[in-house]
């Protein structure tokens, strides 16, 4: 077991509804195109597959997909969508859990590597990806760039969503390299809000490259989004691809 926080049954049951926009064709289309191309004729392994937001439609495109998921509740929601024979899921953490066989693609999306709250565990995640890859296979991570540029002196919080039904902001511990995402979500029309939070260890692109080097992976590509826009100093996130040498 790693330091990742476990998703509860209640959180898993409402996850898809709260992430409806992220499951739309406009968002998922470029993601699936990108991953399908990298998988080629091989198999794909998704770390922290969750409710199958990406893994299920990728499998429907014809890519054989397996998943690793720490939360049994999240995996149970996925299982309502697709059977075990079509998309097998192993319960375990993404840093140490292994599955049989080799893959041309291992991927980890939507900032999920930050669920591992220590640098050592994040390094082990890279090593775990490398041990599952075929020679020439790729490890893909989608991750936001830490928003520290928005912190004026003395401020520790940065809002990332201010809308009618949701207020979200991150607070930063710059010493421990930990951010806490805080959410106030309006569930109904009675004016009541539900409060939740989650802890994450943020990491810079250069730090991930060093983790990849430790795992004997080589940076092949870094872009700003799934449409392959150039990654610049103003990019809010990155899609990074590391290759296992042939």
Secondary structure as UniProt FT lines:
FT   HELIX           9..18
FT   TURN            19..20
FT   HELIX           21..23
FT   HELIX           25..39
FT   TURN            40..41
FT   STRAND          44..47
FT   TURN            50..51
FT   TURN            53..54
FT   HELIX           55..60
FT   TURN            61..62
FT   STRAND          65..69
FT   HELIX           72..79
FT   TURN            80..81
FT   TURN            84..86
FT   STRAND          89..91
FT   TURN            94..96
FT   STRAND          103..108
FT   TURN            110..111
FT   HELIX           112..115
FT   HELIX           119..132
FT   STRAND          133..144
FT   HELIX           148..150
FT   TURN            153..154
FT   STRAND          157..162
FT   STRAND          166..173
FT   TURN            174..177
FT   STRAND          178..186
FT   STRAND          193..201
FT   HELIX           205..214
FT   TURN            215..216
FT   STRAND          217..223
FT   TURN            226..227
FT   TURN            233..234
FT   STRAND          237..244
//
